[in-house]
Amino acid sequence: MSMTNSGAPRMLLEASNVHRHYRTGATDVHALRGVSLTVHEGEFVAIVGASGSGKSTLLHLLGAVDSPDSGRVLFEGQDISALSDADATRLRLRRVGLVFQRFYLMPTLSAIENVELPMAEAGVKRPERIIRARDLLSFVGLGARGDHRPTQLSGGEQQRVAVARALANRPALLLADEPTGELDAATGAALIALLQRLNADGLTCVLVTHDAALARSARRVVTMRDGHIISDEAVRSDGDGHTLDGDTLDGDTLDGDTAPRVTPA
Amino acid sequence: MRFTLAFAALRRHPMRSALAIFGLAIAAALLIDMVMLSTGMRASFRSLLTSRGYELRVTPRGTLPFDTEATVGGAASLVASLRAHPDIAQVSASLGTTVQVQRRDLASSAFALGTDPAVQGEYSVLTGRAPSSDIGVQEVVANSALLTTIAASVGDTLTISTGRSAQLRMSGDETRAVLVGEARFLYVPPGLPALSAPLRAVQELLGEAGRDRMSLAMASVRADTGRNPDNSARTEAVRQWIEDTHSRVTAISTETAIVQVEERLAYFRQLAFILGALSLVIGILLVTTLVSLSVNERLGELAVLRAIGVARVGVLQQIMLEGLMLGAAGITIGLGLGLVTARWLNTILRDFPGLPADLDFFVWSPEAAWKALALLLIASTLAGAWPAWRASQLRVAQALREESIG
């Protein structure tokens, strides 16, 4: 993590008044309505909200997977709102790691080949790729399962391979979209611990989740509703658990059509 | 890595990929067979006509070689006249007729070819030797069809007659000759019993009907010793001289004969072209269908590849590589399949009655075959281009959204 001259962490991401709408069949969905958000290096941000609140769309914009209709997104000071497809692809390859709810590993490749994939795309030579892929799999606790195919791995193991793949090119930012969505509680907890470990090592993490436990593990929770950010609060760690500056996350999930269940501390 | 991914994509549905490869193999086999057919007959006929080095064929006026039973008289003076021409290197005259051949109690009718054994261009001796040209020595060579029919072998004595004696109760048309060799006759159908004796012997056998007559003379033109390797102008000049000097004959050059045959074979070439083009289209459609299906099945996977940083061109390459791999596998199998079917079809077609023994329908022409297969390989790679382009143009965020909903 690098610091500014004043000693404060440097700004990594800045979304300013971002709008995004798209069509789903005959429906025009206005997913983001003037969202502004900044993320500094080393932060661990959880974006929570009901289904359709715009959190995944925001995550895609932050990772240069998509571009806004208006507004702008800065990544390491560079405006990524209007990057060409090739530049956006290059940015995603080298600076952003993506983890998805459904893992999306290549089913016909082994775990180690899946981790090698982004490195191969980045032009890393095979011997180095293999060493790094093995190291990453060991880091996520799958050192002995590198030759297994995704179908031979449990859901939790597949998601850990996906995390290793996301880390392959040493990104500055890890974006995770519902990373525990398909995992049971115990496996989800292990994954949360892994993400916390990565963040503790200095990696900036932004994740979208319905999982209250995962949201609690972040150091900052951004809540969205109907394409707006309705709250943005730091999480304090106390003896009894993680508490928001104003509220405490309550319950196991943050699902539903209404705002997330946030109760006063 | 692209190769690994492409291979893995094909391996995902092994039966489907295997069927597509088999379909491509059939298309490739058909294509290669059509190429062999379209170029083979021409090549085979050219090889047949040029194998003995005779550039000119002289026949009774208005006929093609052995097209009819027509003969021309004054054979000796005609041959002498041809041999006297300074540009003619060699002349071989021949006379064809039908005879009866008997060995002990086995008999067969046979095509008898009288020719000069020293310069003949009609047969190759397989076992034994060619007949002696000496007058008074009665020797013949025969093909395997005749040897089998009358159960004869080299060294046997055969009784040969024109067959008229029995029908017309005439005498003097019979002779005895020693079988000195087994021969393969270039222009005689392999199933037709045939023998060859010196020209004079066959003329004498035919009595008055054969006296000093011939059916065909073949002439070779002296090579141009100058810088011009093309002897066609000199050949044409000699041909013209023959027709101008000897009004009773027609002279045709080998090149002209080949052109005439090629014109007659145009139908085969067109058929081969149409079937070859069809097989190419079938191959393209097969690959396009399979790759499109494969792409549609894994849009989410491809969107993820794009999301994690695989460039559009990378996706394009990977999908096209799938088409290339299908094509390469299909062509490899198709090459073997095509050669086997060509050999089989060639055997069937060569059994057609009336065709020369040395005429092949399917001839392996490496250059033409490789060109055709390369065309199919390029076509199958390009066939993957449309689905590959669609995959590369995928809207990543939209595809991920639809995947998460689906």
Chai-1 contact restraints between the chains, C-beta under 6 A:
chainA,res_idxA,chainB,res_idxB,connection_type,confidence,min_distance_angstrom,max_distance_angstrom,comment,restraint_id
A,H60,B,A397,contact,1.0,0.0,6.0,A-B,restraint_1
A,V65,B,A307,contact,1.0,0.0,6.0,A-B,restraint_2
A,V65,B,V396,contact,1.0,0.0,6.0,A-B,restraint_3
A,V65,B,A397,contact,1.0,0.0,6.0,A-B,restraint_4
A,D66,B,A397,contact,1.0,0.0,6.0,A-B,restraint_5
A,T89,B,G309,contact,1.0,0.0,6.0,A-B,restraint_6
A,T89,B,A311,contact,1.0,0.0,6.0,A-B,restraint_7
A,R92,B,G309,contact,1.0,0.0,6.0,A-B,restraint_8
A,L93,B,G309,contact,1.0,0.0,6.0,A-B,restraint_9
A,L98,B,A307,contact,1.0,0.0,6.0,A-B,restraint_10
A,L98,B,I308,contact,1.0,0.0,6.0,A-B,restraint_11
A,Y104,B,V304,contact,1.0,0.0,6.0,A-B,restraint_12
A,T108,B,A8,contact,1.0,0.0,6.0,A-B,restraint_13
A,T108,B,R12,contact,1.0,0.0,6.0,A-B,restraint_14
A,P118,B,I308,contact,1.0,0.0,6.0,A-B,restraint_15
A,P118,B,G309,contact,1.0,0.0,6.0,A-B,restraint_16
A,A120,B,M1,contact,1.0,0.0,6.0,A-B,restraint_17
A,E121,B,G309,contact,1.0,0.0,6.0,A-B,restraint_18
A,E121,B,V310,contact,1.0,0.0,6.0,A-B,restraint_19
